[in-house]
């Protein structure tokens, strides 16, 4: 258990931040699953329409630090290769 006032506040802050990070991580995973489903079902036109949204979500998550920027760039790159 935290003993000092600052440690108590820190515990509260970490709890809130963990919830936010969990939301961001699920948003990231859902975006990847959705794009994979579109690519595997041969719906390239829909995938191309959703690509900008997919890219935006990955960069937002990377910006917040949930995943690294290089990971996001790699995922975006691989999907863009499949779209061509």
PyMOL Python script that loads the backbone (N, CA, C, O; Angstrom):
from pymol import cmd

cmd.read_pdbstr("""\
ATOM      1  N   UNK A   1       0.837  -1.185   0.000  1.00  0.00           N
ATOM      2  CA  UNK A   1       0.000   0.000   0.000  1.00  0.00           C
ATOM      3  C   UNK A   1       0.880   1.245   0.000  1.00  0.00           C
ATOM      4  O   UNK A   1       1.927   1.279   0.646  1.00  0.00           O
ATOM      5  N   UNK A   2       0.439   2.273  -0.737  1.00  0.00           N
ATOM      6  CA  UNK A   2       1.200   3.523  -0.742  1.00  0.00           C
ATOM      7  C   UNK A   2       1.101   4.232   0.612  1.00  0.00           C
ATOM      8  O   UNK A   2       0.048   4.255   1.250  1.00  0.00           O
ATOM      9  N   UNK A   3       2.210   4.795   1.019  1.00  0.00           N
ATOM     10  CA  UNK A   3       2.259   5.441   2.326  1.00  0.00           C
ATOM     11  C   UNK A   3       2.141   6.959   2.261  1.00  0.00           C
ATOM     12  O   UNK A   3       1.516   7.576   3.124  1.00  0.00           O
ATOM     13  N   UNK A   4       2.734   7.550   1.251  1.00  0.00           N
ATOM     14  CA  UNK A   4       2.725   9.013   1.179  1.00  0.00           C
ATOM     15  C   UNK A   4       1.548   9.506   0.335  1.00  0.00           C
ATOM     16  O   UNK A   4       0.933   8.753  -0.420  1.00  0.00           O
ATOM     17  N   UNK A   5       1.259  10.814   0.495  1.00  0.00           N
ATOM     18  CA  UNK A   5       0.168  11.415  -0.267  1.00  0.00           C
ATOM     19  C   UNK A   5       0.423  11.332  -1.766  1.00  0.00           C
ATOM     20  O   UNK A   5      -0.476  11.021  -2.547  1.00  0.00           O
ATOM     21  N   UNK A   6       1.657  11.613  -2.153  1.00  0.00           N
ATOM     22  CA  UNK A   6       1.979  11.599  -3.583  1.00  0.00           C
ATOM     23  C   UNK A   6       1.853  10.188  -4.159  1.00  0.00           C
ATOM     24  O   UNK A   6       1.439  10.022  -5.307  1.00  0.00           O
ATOM     25  N   UNK A   7       2.204   9.176  -3.372  1.00  0.00           N
ATOM     26  CA  UNK A   7       2.076   7.800  -3.843  1.00  0.00           C
ATOM     27  C   UNK A   7       0.619   7.404  -4.004  1.00  0.00           C
ATOM     28  O   UNK A   7       0.275   6.667  -4.928  1.00  0.00           O
ATOM     29  N   UNK A   8      -0.232   7.883  -3.120  1.00  0.00           N
ATOM     30  CA  UNK A   8      -1.676   7.611  -3.217  1.00  0.00           C
ATOM     31  C   UNK A   8      -2.240   8.238  -4.495  1.00  0.00           C
ATOM     32  O   UNK A   8      -3.018   7.612  -5.215  1.00  0.00           O
ATOM     33  N   UNK A   9      -1.837   9.477  -4.764  1.00  0.00           N
ATOM     34  CA  UNK A   9      -2.288  10.155  -5.978  1.00  0.00           C
ATOM     35  C   UNK A   9      -1.766   9.431  -7.218  1.00  0.00           C
ATOM     36  O   UNK A   9      -2.471   9.299  -8.218  1.00  0.00           O
ATOM     37  N   UNK A  10      -0.552   8.977  -7.138  1.00  0.00           N
ATOM     38  CA  UNK A  10       0.071   8.263  -8.258  1.00  0.00           C
ATOM     39  C   UNK A  10      -0.694   6.968  -8.577  1.00  0.00           C
ATOM     40  O   UNK A  10      -0.874   6.623  -9.744  1.00  0.00           O
ATOM     41  N   UNK A  11      -1.136   6.266  -7.547  1.00  0.00           N
ATOM     42  CA  UNK A  11      -1.911   5.040  -7.753  1.00  0.00           C
ATOM     43  C   UNK A  11      -3.198   5.350  -8.503  1.00  0.00           C
ATOM     44  O   UNK A  11      -3.577   4.623  -9.421  1.00  0.00           O
ATOM     45  N   UNK A  12      -3.873   6.434  -8.110  1.00  0.00           N
ATOM     46  CA  UNK A  12      -5.111   6.834  -8.796  1.00  0.00           C
ATOM     47  C   UNK A  12      -4.830   7.160 -10.256  1.00  0.00           C
ATOM     48  O   UNK A  12      -5.571   6.758 -11.153  1.00  0.00           O
ATOM     49  N   UNK A  13      -3.750   7.893 -10.475  1.00  0.00           N
ATOM     50  CA  UNK A  13      -3.399   8.315 -11.821  1.00  0.00           C
ATOM     51  C   UNK A  13      -3.061   7.112 -12.707  1.00  0.00           C
ATOM     52  O   UNK A  13      -3.464   7.055 -13.869  1.00  0.00           O
ATOM     53  N   UNK A  14      -2.323   6.160 -12.152  1.00  0.00           N
ATOM     54  CA  UNK A  14      -1.943   4.976 -12.909  1.00  0.00           C
ATOM     55  C   UNK A  14      -3.174   4.150 -13.274  1.00  0.00           C
ATOM     56  O   UNK A  14      -3.246   3.582 -14.364  1.00  0.00           O
ATOM     57  N   UNK A  15      -4.139   4.086 -12.362  1.00  0.00           N
ATOM     58  CA  UNK A  15      -5.376   3.341 -12.618  1.00  0.00           C
ATOM     59  C   UNK A  15      -6.121   3.927 -13.817  1.00  0.00           C
ATOM     60  O   UNK A  15      -6.571   3.195 -14.698  1.00  0.00           O
ATOM     61  N   UNK A  16      -6.244   5.258 -13.839  1.00  0.00           N
ATOM     62  CA  UNK A  16      -6.925   5.930 -14.946  1.00  0.00           C
ATOM     63  C   UNK A  16      -6.160   5.723 -16.252  1.00  0.00           C
ATOM     64  O   UNK A  16      -6.754   5.441 -17.292  1.00  0.00           O
ATOM     65  N   UNK A  17      -4.845   5.866 -16.185  1.00  0.00           N
ATOM     66  CA  UNK A  17      -4.020   5.747 -17.385  1.00  0.00           C
ATOM     67  C   UNK A  17      -4.056   4.330 -17.940  1.00  0.00           C
ATOM     68  O   UNK A  17      -4.018   4.138 -19.156  1.00  0.00           O
ATOM     69  N   UNK A  18      -4.130   3.341 -17.060  1.00  0.00           N
ATOM     70  CA  UNK A  18      -4.219   1.948 -17.498  1.00  0.00           C
ATOM     71  C   UNK A  18      -5.498   1.711 -18.280  1.00  0.00           C
ATOM     72  O   UNK A  18      -5.485   1.014 -19.294  1.00  0.00           O
ATOM     73  N   UNK A  19      -6.596   2.282 -17.822  1.00  0.00           N
ATOM     74  CA  UNK A  19      -7.866   2.149 -18.539  1.00  0.00           C
ATOM     75  C   UNK A  19      -7.780   2.786 -19.925  1.00  0.00           C
ATOM     76  O   UNK A  19      -8.246   2.217 -20.911  1.00  0.00           O
ATOM     77  N   UNK A  20      -7.183   3.966 -19.984  1.00  0.00           N
ATOM     78  CA  UNK A  20      -7.045   4.666 -21.259  1.00  0.00           C
ATOM     79  C   UNK A  20      -6.173   3.871 -22.222  1.00  0.00           C
ATOM     80  O   UNK A  20      -6.496   3.737 -23.402  1.00  0.00           O
ATOM     81  N   UNK A  21      -5.059   3.342 -21.704  1.00  0.00           N
ATOM     82  CA  UNK A  21      -4.167   2.551 -22.548  1.00  0.00           C
ATOM     83  C   UNK A  21      -4.849   1.281 -23.046  1.00  0.00           C
ATOM     84  O   UNK A  21      -4.627   0.859 -24.181  1.00  0.00           O
ATOM     85  N   UNK A  22      -5.672   0.676 -22.205  1.00  0.00           N
ATOM     86  CA  UNK A  22      -6.399  -0.532 -22.602  1.00  0.00           C
ATOM     87  C   UNK A  22      -7.357  -0.218 -23.748  1.00  0.00           C
ATOM     88  O   UNK A  22      -7.484  -1.004 -24.687  1.00  0.00           O
ATOM     89  N   UNK A  23      -8.028   0.926 -23.672  1.00  0.00           N
ATOM     90  CA  UNK A  23      -8.936   1.348 -24.742  1.00  0.00           C
ATOM     91  C   UNK A  23      -8.161   1.562 -26.036  1.00  0.00           C
ATOM     92  O   UNK A  23      -8.593   1.128 -27.104  1.00  0.00           O
ATOM     93  N   UNK A  24      -7.021   2.229 -25.938  1.00  0.00           N
ATOM     94  CA  UNK A  24      -6.204   2.498 -27.121  1.00  0.00           C
ATOM     95  C   UNK A  24      -5.695   1.211 -27.747  1.00  0.00           C
ATOM     96  O   UNK A  24      -5.685   1.066 -28.969  1.00  0.00           O
ATOM     97  N   UNK A  25      -5.274   0.281 -26.904  1.00  0.00           N
ATOM     98  CA  UNK A  25      -4.747  -0.979 -27.416  1.00  0.00           C
ATOM     99  C   UNK A  25      -5.830  -1.786 -28.124  1.00  0.00           C
ATOM    100  O   UNK A  25      -5.562  -2.410 -29.151  1.00  0.00           O
ATOM    101  N   UNK A  26      -7.051  -1.782 -27.586  1.00  0.00           N
ATOM    102  CA  UNK A  26      -8.131  -2.526 -28.239  1.00  0.00           C
ATOM    103  C   UNK A  26      -8.523  -1.850 -29.556  1.00  0.00           C
ATOM    104  O   UNK A  26      -8.875  -2.528 -30.522  1.00  0.00           O
ATOM    105  N   UNK A  27      -8.465  -0.524 -29.595  1.00  0.00           N
ATOM    106  CA  UNK A  27      -8.744   0.228 -30.813  1.00  0.00           C
ATOM    107  C   UNK A  27      -7.734  -0.151 -31.908  1.00  0.00           C
ATOM    108  O   UNK A  27      -8.096  -0.329 -33.071  1.00  0.00           O
ATOM    109  N   UNK A  28      -6.479  -0.268 -31.514  1.00  0.00           N
ATOM    110  CA  UNK A  28      -5.394  -0.656 -32.412  1.00  0.00           C
ATOM    111  C   UNK A  28      -5.598  -2.077 -32.937  1.00  0.00           C
ATOM    112  O   UNK A  28      -5.469  -2.329 -34.135  1.00  0.00           O
ATOM    113  N   UNK A  29      -5.917  -2.997 -32.034  1.00  0.00           N
ATOM    114  CA  UNK A  29      -6.115  -4.394 -32.431  1.00  0.00           C
ATOM    115  C   UNK A  29      -7.327  -4.551 -33.338  1.00  0.00           C
ATOM    116  O   UNK A  29      -7.294  -5.320 -34.299  1.00  0.00           O
ATOM    117  N   UNK A  30      -8.395  -3.821 -33.034  1.00  0.00           N
ATOM    118  CA  UNK A  30      -9.598  -3.883 -33.870  1.00  0.00           C
ATOM    119  C   UNK A  30      -9.321  -3.352 -35.273  1.00  0.00           C
ATOM    120  O   UNK A  30      -9.818  -3.904 -36.254  1.00  0.00           O
ATOM    121  N   UNK A  31      -8.532  -2.286 -35.374  1.00  0.00           N
ATOM    122  CA  UNK A  31      -8.202  -1.717 -36.680  1.00  0.00           C
ATOM    123  C   UNK A  31      -7.424  -2.725 -37.512  1.00  0.00           C
ATOM    124  O   UNK A  31      -7.681  -2.879 -38.706  1.00  0.00           O
ATOM    125  N   UNK A  32      -6.476  -3.410 -36.889  1.00  0.00           N
ATOM    126  CA  UNK A  32      -5.672  -4.403 -37.605  1.00  0.00           C
ATOM    127  C   UNK A  32      -6.542  -5.584 -38.046  1.00  0.00           C
ATOM    128  O   UNK A  32      -6.431  -6.052 -39.179  1.00  0.00           O
ATOM    129  N   UNK A  33      -7.410  -6.063 -37.145  1.00  0.00           N
ATOM    130  CA  UNK A  33      -8.291  -7.182 -37.495  1.00  0.00           C
ATOM    131  C   UNK A  33      -9.222  -6.822 -38.640  1.00  0.00           C
ATOM    132  O   UNK A  33      -9.432  -7.611 -39.561  1.00  0.00           O
ATOM    133  N   UNK A  34      -9.777  -5.616 -38.570  1.00  0.00           N
ATOM    134  CA  UNK A  34     -10.700  -5.178 -39.613  1.00  0.00           C
ATOM    135  C   UNK A  34      -9.996  -5.105 -40.963  1.00  0.00           C
ATOM    136  O   UNK A  34     -10.545  -5.537 -41.976  1.00  0.00           O
ATOM    137  N   UNK A  35      -8.791  -4.565 -40.977  1.00  0.00           N
ATOM    138  CA  UNK A  35      -8.052  -4.454 -42.229  1.00  0.00           C
ATOM    139  C   UNK A  35      -7.666  -5.837 -42.755  1.00  0.00           C
ATOM    140  O   UNK A  35      -7.741  -6.079 -43.960  1.00  0.00           O
ATOM    141  N   UNK A  36      -7.260  -6.736 -41.876  1.00  0.00           N
ATOM    142  CA  UNK A  36      -6.937  -8.100 -42.295  1.00  0.00           C
ATOM    143  C   UNK A  36      -8.152  -8.801 -42.890  1.00  0.00           C
ATOM    144  O   UNK A  36      -8.043  -9.503 -43.896  1.00  0.00           O
ATOM    145  N   UNK A  37      -9.309  -8.606 -42.264  1.00  0.00           N
ATOM    146  CA  UNK A  37     -10.536  -9.214 -42.781  1.00  0.00           C
ATOM    147  C   UNK A  37     -10.883  -8.685 -44.165  1.00  0.00           C
ATOM    148  O   UNK A  37     -11.291  -9.447 -45.042  1.00  0.00           O
ATOM    149  N   UNK A  38     -10.721  -7.385 -44.360  1.00  0.00           N
ATOM    150  CA  UNK A  38     -11.004  -6.798 -45.666  1.00  0.00           C
ATOM    151  C   UNK A  38     -10.040  -7.324 -46.727  1.00  0.00           C
ATOM    152  O   UNK A  38     -10.445  -7.596 -47.857  1.00  0.00           O
ATOM    153  N   UNK A  39      -8.774  -7.465 -46.364  1.00  0.00           N
ATOM    154  CA  UNK A  39      -7.789  -7.949 -47.322  1.00  0.00           C
ATOM    155  C   UNK A  39      -7.981  -9.429 -47.641  1.00  0.00           C
ATOM    156  O   UNK A  39      -7.801  -9.850 -48.784  1.00  0.00           O
ATOM    157  N   UNK A  40      -8.342 -10.205 -46.646  1.00  0.00           N
ATOM    158  CA  UNK A  40      -8.507 -11.643 -46.877  1.00  0.00           C
ATOM    159  C   UNK A  40      -9.791 -11.961 -47.630  1.00  0.00           C
ATOM    160  O   UNK A  40      -9.873 -12.986 -48.307  1.00  0.00           O
ATOM    161  N   UNK A  41     -10.789 -11.096 -47.520  1.00  0.00           N
ATOM    162  CA  UNK A  41     -12.056 -11.340 -48.218  1.00  0.00           C
ATOM    163  C   UNK A  41     -12.054 -10.734 -49.620  1.00  0.00           C
ATOM    164  O   UNK A  41     -13.107 -10.619 -50.248  1.00  0.00           O
ATOM    165  N   UNK A  42     -10.906 -10.356 -50.100  1.00  0.00           N
ATOM    166  CA  UNK A  42     -10.735  -9.825 -51.465  1.00  0.00           C
ATOM    167  C   UNK A  42     -11.542  -8.559 -51.731  1.00  0.00           C
ATOM    168  O   UNK A  42     -11.966  -8.316 -52.861  1.00  0.00           O
ATOM    169  N   UNK A  43     -11.754  -7.758 -50.700  1.00  0.00           N
ATOM    170  CA  UNK A  43     -12.471  -6.490 -50.869  1.00  0.00           C
ATOM    171  C   UNK A  43     -11.462  -5.347 -50.850  1.00  0.00           C
ATOM    172  O   UNK A  43     -11.426  -4.544 -49.918  1.00  0.00           O
ATOM    173  N   UNK A  44     -10.648  -5.291 -51.892  1.00  0.00           N
ATOM    174  CA  UNK A  44      -9.569  -4.297 -51.924  1.00  0.00           C
ATOM    175  C   UNK A  44     -10.090  -2.872 -52.045  1.00  0.00           C
ATOM    176  O   UNK A  44      -9.466  -1.941 -51.537  1.00  0.00           O
ATOM    177  N   UNK A  45     -11.227  -2.692 -52.713  1.00  0.00           N
ATOM    178  CA  UNK A  45     -11.755  -1.336 -52.844  1.00  0.00           C
ATOM    179  C   UNK A  45     -12.193  -0.777 -51.492  1.00  0.00           C
ATOM    180  O   UNK A  45     -11.956   0.393 -51.194  1.00  0.00           O
ATOM    181  N   UNK A  46     -12.836  -1.621 -50.672  1.00  0.00           N
ATOM    182  CA  UNK A  46     -13.208  -1.186 -49.319  1.00  0.00           C
ATOM    183  C   UNK A  46     -11.967  -0.972 -48.468  1.00  0.00           C
ATOM    184  O   UNK A  46     -11.904  -0.034 -47.674  1.00  0.00           O
ATOM    185  N   UNK A  47     -10.982  -1.844 -48.637  1.00  0.00           N
ATOM    186  CA  UNK A  47      -9.740  -1.732 -47.867  1.00  0.00           C
ATOM    187  C   UNK A  47      -9.022  -0.427 -48.207  1.00  0.00           C
ATOM    188  O   UNK A  47      -8.468   0.233 -47.328  1.00  0.00           O
ATOM    189  N   UNK A  48      -9.037  -0.063 -49.492  1.00  0.00           N
ATOM    190  CA  UNK A  48      -8.395   1.187 -49.901  1.00  0.00           C
ATOM    191  C   UNK A  48      -9.110   2.397 -49.303  1.00  0.00           C
ATOM    192  O   UNK A  48      -8.472   3.383 -48.933  1.00  0.00           O
ATOM    193  N   UNK A  49     -10.445   2.315 -49.211  1.00  0.00           N
ATOM    194  CA  UNK A  49     -11.208   3.416 -48.615  1.00  0.00           C
ATOM    195  C   UNK A  49     -10.904   3.551 -47.121  1.00  0.00           C
ATOM    196  O   UNK A  49     -10.814   4.660 -46.595  1.00  0.00           O
ATOM    197  N   UNK A  50     -10.747   2.413 -46.448  1.00  0.00           N
ATOM    198  CA  UNK A  50     -10.513   2.424 -45.003  1.00  0.00           C
ATOM    199  C   UNK A  50      -9.043   2.580 -44.635  1.00  0.00           C
ATOM    200  O   UNK A  50      -8.713   2.694 -43.455  1.00  0.00           O
ATOM    201  N   UNK A  51      -8.161   2.585 -45.623  1.00  0.00           N
ATOM    202  CA  UNK A  51      -6.731   2.633 -45.332  1.00  0.00           C
ATOM    203  C   UNK A  51      -6.320   3.911 -44.605  1.00  0.00           C
ATOM    204  O   UNK A  51      -5.498   3.862 -43.690  1.00  0.00           O
ATOM    205  N   UNK A  52      -6.879   5.048 -44.999  1.00  0.00           N
ATOM    206  CA  UNK A  52      -6.497   6.309 -44.341  1.00  0.00           C
ATOM    207  C   UNK A  52      -6.933   6.320 -42.881  1.00  0.00           C
ATOM    208  O   UNK A  52      -6.218   6.824 -42.015  1.00  0.00           O
ATOM    209  N   UNK A  53      -8.115   5.759 -42.613  1.00  0.00           N
ATOM    210  CA  UNK A  53      -8.602   5.660 -41.234  1.00  0.00           C
ATOM    211  C   UNK A  53      -7.715   4.718 -40.423  1.00  0.00           C
ATOM    212  O   UNK A  53      -7.372   4.999 -39.274  1.00  0.00           O
ATOM    213  N   UNK A  54      -7.353   3.594 -41.043  1.00  0.00           N
ATOM    214  CA  UNK A  54      -6.461   2.609 -40.422  1.00  0.00           C
ATOM    215  C   UNK A  54      -5.114   3.247 -40.069  1.00  0.00           C
ATOM    216  O   UNK A  54      -4.596   3.072 -38.966  1.00  0.00           O
ATOM    217  N   UNK A  55      -4.573   3.972 -41.010  1.00  0.00           N
ATOM    218  CA  UNK A  55      -3.288   4.645 -40.816  1.00  0.00           C
ATOM    219  C   UNK A  55      -3.385   5.676 -39.696  1.00  0.00           C
ATOM    220  O   UNK A  55      -2.473   5.795 -38.878  1.00  0.00           O
ATOM    221  N   UNK A  56      -4.467   6.407 -39.660  1.00  0.00           N
ATOM    222  CA  UNK A  56      -4.679   7.421 -38.643  1.00  0.00           C
ATOM    223  C   UNK A  56      -4.733   6.809 -37.248  1.00  0.00           C
ATOM    224  O   UNK A  56      -4.110   7.317 -36.315  1.00  0.00           O
ATOM    225  N   UNK A  57      -5.480   5.716 -37.110  1.00  0.00           N
ATOM    226  CA  UNK A  57      -5.610   5.055 -35.807  1.00  0.00           C
ATOM    227  C   UNK A  57      -4.255   4.558 -35.324  1.00  0.00           C
ATOM    228  O   UNK A  57      -3.900   4.746 -34.161  1.00  0.00           O
ATOM    229  N   UNK A  58      -3.499   3.923 -36.216  1.00  0.00           N
ATOM    230  CA  UNK A  58      -2.186   3.394 -35.815  1.00  0.00           C
ATOM    231  C   UNK A  58      -1.238   4.508 -35.389  1.00  0.00           C
ATOM    232  O   UNK A  58      -0.493   4.347 -34.423  1.00  0.00           O
ATOM    233  N   UNK A  59      -1.257   5.626 -36.091  1.00  0.00           N
ATOM    234  CA  UNK A  59      -0.356   6.715 -35.726  1.00  0.00           C
ATOM    235  C   UNK A  59      -0.791   7.394 -34.425  1.00  0.00           C
ATOM    236  O   UNK A  59       0.052   7.851 -33.654  1.00  0.00           O
ATOM    237  N   UNK A  60      -2.086   7.461 -34.182  1.00  0.00           N
ATOM    238  CA  UNK A  60      -2.570   8.016 -32.906  1.00  0.00           C
ATOM    239  C   UNK A  60      -2.107   7.161 -31.732  1.00  0.00           C
ATOM    240  O   UNK A  60      -1.654   7.679 -30.712  1.00  0.00           O
ATOM    241  N   UNK A  61      -2.228   5.854 -31.892  1.00  0.00           N
ATOM    242  CA  UNK A  61      -1.824   4.932 -30.834  1.00  0.00           C
ATOM    243  C   UNK A  61      -0.309   5.005 -30.629  1.00  0.00           C
ATOM    244  O   UNK A  61       0.177   4.951 -29.500  1.00  0.00           O
ATOM    245  N   UNK A  62       0.425   5.126 -31.730  1.00  0.00           N
ATOM    246  CA  UNK A  62       1.883   5.223 -31.631  1.00  0.00           C
ATOM    247  C   UNK A  62       2.297   6.533 -30.960  1.00  0.00           C
ATOM    248  O   UNK A  62       3.245   6.570 -30.175  1.00  0.00           O
ATOM    249  N   UNK A  63       1.588   7.583 -31.274  1.00  0.00           N
ATOM    250  CA  UNK A  63       1.888   8.896 -30.700  1.00  0.00           C
ATOM    251  C   UNK A  63       1.714   8.888 -29.182  1.00  0.00           C
ATOM    252  O   UNK A  63       2.468   9.536 -28.457  1.00  0.00           O
ATOM    253  N   UNK A  64       0.706   8.145 -28.711  1.00  0.00           N
ATOM    254  CA  UNK A  64       0.447   8.085 -27.275  1.00  0.00           C
ATOM    255  C   UNK A  64       1.403   7.147 -26.552  1.00  0.00           C
ATOM    256  O   UNK A  64       1.468   7.157 -25.323  1.00  0.00           O
ATOM    257  N   UNK A  65       2.154   6.327 -27.307  1.00  0.00           N
ATOM    258  CA  UNK A  65       3.167   5.484 -26.700  1.00  0.00           C
ATOM    259  C   UNK A  65       2.709   4.078 -26.362  1.00  0.00           C
ATOM    260  O   UNK A  65       3.449   3.328 -25.726  1.00  0.00           O
ATOM    261  N   UNK A  66       1.512   3.704 -26.772  1.00  0.00           N
ATOM    262  CA  UNK A  66       1.029   2.351 -26.492  1.00  0.00           C
ATOM    263  C   UNK A  66       1.813   1.343 -27.322  1.00  0.00           C
ATOM    264  O   UNK A  66       2.183   0.278 -26.828  1.00  0.00           O
ATOM    265  N   UNK A  67       2.066   1.682 -28.592  1.00  0.00           N
ATOM    266  CA  UNK A  67       2.980   0.892 -29.427  1.00  0.00           C
ATOM    267  C   UNK A  67       4.042   1.849 -29.939  1.00  0.00           C
ATOM    268  O   UNK A  67       3.857   3.065 -29.903  1.00  0.00           O
ATOM    269  N   UNK A  68       5.148   1.306 -30.413  1.00  0.00           N
ATOM    270  CA  UNK A  68       6.213   2.183 -30.890  1.00  0.00           C
ATOM    271  C   UNK A  68       5.875   2.691 -32.291  1.00  0.00           C
ATOM    272  O   UNK A  68       5.084   2.082 -33.010  1.00  0.00           O
ATOM    273  N   UNK A  69       6.478   3.800 -32.661  1.00  0.00           N
ATOM    274  CA  UNK A  69       6.239   4.388 -33.977  1.00  0.00           C
ATOM    275  C   UNK A  69       6.717   3.463 -35.086  1.00  0.00           C
ATOM    276  O   UNK A  69       6.101   3.384 -36.149  1.00  0.00           O
ATOM    277  N   UNK A  70       7.804   2.772 -34.833  1.00  0.00           N
ATOM    278  CA  UNK A  70       8.334   1.852 -35.845  1.00  0.00           C
ATOM    279  C   UNK A  70       7.386   0.686 -36.091  1.00  0.00           C
ATOM    280  O   UNK A  70       7.231   0.236 -37.227  1.00  0.00           O
ATOM    281  N   UNK A  71       6.754   0.199 -35.035  1.00  0.00           N
ATOM    282  CA  UNK A  71       5.780  -0.881 -35.179  1.00  0.00           C
ATOM    283  C   UNK A  71       4.603  -0.413 -36.024  1.00  0.00           C
ATOM    284  O   UNK A  71       4.156  -1.123 -36.924  1.00  0.00           O
ATOM    285  N   UNK A  72       4.107   0.772 -35.734  1.00  0.00           N
ATOM    286  CA  UNK A  72       2.983   1.319 -36.491  1.00  0.00           C
ATOM    287  C   UNK A  72       3.362   1.502 -37.962  1.00  0.00           C
ATOM    288  O   UNK A  72       2.583   1.166 -38.854  1.00  0.00           O
ATOM    289  N   UNK A  73       4.544   2.030 -38.207  1.00  0.00           N
ATOM    290  CA  UNK A  73       5.005   2.239 -39.579  1.00  0.00           C
ATOM    291  C   UNK A  73       5.141   0.920 -40.320  1.00  0.00           C
ATOM    292  O   UNK A  73       4.785   0.818 -41.494  1.00  0.00           O
ATOM    293  N   UNK A  74       5.655  -0.083 -39.633  1.00  0.00           N
ATOM    294  CA  UNK A  74       5.824  -1.408 -40.247  1.00  0.00           C
ATOM    295  C   UNK A  74       4.474  -2.014 -40.628  1.00  0.00           C
ATOM    296  O   UNK A  74       4.319  -2.567 -41.717  1.00  0.00           O
ATOM    297  N   UNK A  75       3.498  -1.904 -39.722  1.00  0.00           N
ATOM    298  CA  UNK A  75       2.164  -2.445 -39.996  1.00  0.00           C
ATOM    299  C   UNK A  75       1.522  -1.715 -41.186  1.00  0.00           C
ATOM    300  O   UNK A  75       0.928  -2.345 -42.061  1.00  0.00           O
ATOM    301  N   UNK A  76       1.649  -0.396 -41.205  1.00  0.00           N
ATOM    302  CA  UNK A  76       1.083   0.410 -42.289  1.00  0.00           C
ATOM    303  C   UNK A  76       1.737   0.036 -43.610  1.00  0.00           C
ATOM    304  O   UNK A  76       1.062  -0.111 -44.629  1.00  0.00           O
ATOM    305  N   UNK A  77       3.034  -0.114 -43.584  1.00  0.00           N
ATOM    306  CA  UNK A  77       3.782  -0.455 -44.784  1.00  0.00           C
ATOM    307  C   UNK A  77       3.358  -1.798 -45.361  1.00  0.00           C
ATOM    308  O   UNK A  77       3.170  -1.934 -46.570  1.00  0.00           O
ATOM    309  N   UNK A  78       3.208  -2.783 -44.493  1.00  0.00           N
ATOM    310  CA  UNK A  78       2.834  -4.126 -44.951  1.00  0.00           C
ATOM    311  C   UNK A  78       1.422  -4.156 -45.528  1.00  0.00           C
ATOM    312  O   UNK A  78       1.154  -4.858 -46.503  1.00  0.00           O
ATOM    313  N   UNK A  79       0.534  -3.398 -44.924  1.00  0.00           N
ATOM    314  CA  UNK A  79      -0.830  -3.343 -45.456  1.00  0.00           C
ATOM    315  C   UNK A  79      -0.841  -2.626 -46.781  1.00  0.00           C
ATOM    316  O   UNK A  79      -1.553  -3.046 -47.694  1.00  0.00           O
ATOM    317  N   UNK A  80      -0.073  -1.549 -46.923  1.00  0.00           N
ATOM    318  CA  UNK A  80      -0.053  -0.807 -48.175  1.00  0.00           C
ATOM    319  C   UNK A  80       0.524  -1.646 -49.312  1.00  0.00           C
ATOM    320  O   UNK A  80       0.110  -1.501 -50.462  1.00  0.00           O
ATOM    321  N   UNK A  81       1.477  -2.524 -48.997  1.00  0.00           N
ATOM    322  CA  UNK A  81       2.017  -3.440 -50.017  1.00  0.00           C
ATOM    323  C   UNK A  81       0.936  -4.404 -50.492  1.00  0.00           C
ATOM    324  O   UNK A  81       0.852  -4.718 -51.679  1.00  0.00           O
ATOM    325  N   UNK A  82       0.109  -4.871 -49.555  1.00  0.00           N
ATOM    326  CA  UNK A  82      -0.961  -5.803 -49.928  1.00  0.00           C
ATOM    327  C   UNK A  82      -2.042  -5.128 -50.773  1.00  0.00           C
ATOM    328  O   UNK A  82      -2.718  -5.785 -51.564  1.00  0.00           O
ATOM    329  N   UNK A  83      -2.201  -3.822 -50.602  1.00  0.00           N
ATOM    330  CA  UNK A  83      -3.230  -3.091 -51.345  1.00  0.00           C
ATOM    331  C   UNK A  83      -2.856  -2.877 -52.809  1.00  0.00           C
ATOM    332  O   UNK A  83      -3.727  -2.677 -53.656  1.00  0.00           O
ATOM    333  N   UNK A  84      -1.578  -2.920 -53.098  1.00  0.00           N
ATOM    334  CA  UNK A  84      -1.134  -2.664 -54.487  1.00  0.00           C
ATOM    335  C   UNK A  84      -1.361  -3.821 -55.401  1.00  0.00           C
ATOM    336  O   UNK A  84      -1.037  -3.745 -56.586  1.00  0.00           O
TER     337      UNK A  84
END
""", "prot")
cmd.dss("prot")
cmd.show_as("cartoon", "prot")
cmd.util.cbc("prot")
cmd.orient("prot")
